[in-house]
Amino acid sequence: MLLAEAARQSGLRCPEKVGVLTVMGTDLATRAKLTCLRYDFRKMGHRAVAVLGAENPIHESLPPQLVPGETT
């Protein structure tokens, strides 16, 4: 939030010239209307526990969800 505001105050047009993106997607970022890449951290935790108990290596990736805001 501070970075987006500082860019605007410096005369950088956000999102026209510069974009701000957060990867946490917290409620604070959403209320500030920042563009977010969100991950399902609960699913990530469940998968981590499954990997720890697996006999064979497991490779998985979880796709992010883009939540557009006013900063991109």
C-alpha angles and dihedrals in degrees: 000000000000092000093051091048093046090051091052093047090050090057096256107138108231119229096004096063104010133024132207121207129180124199098199098065093201122173088254091057091046093051089049088054093238117159108252139198104206128196127197096247093181091056089045090054093048090050091049091055090048091051092051091055097042122111094214130042114272125204117195136154129196117216118233122238115229113222108187118220134168097281102074 
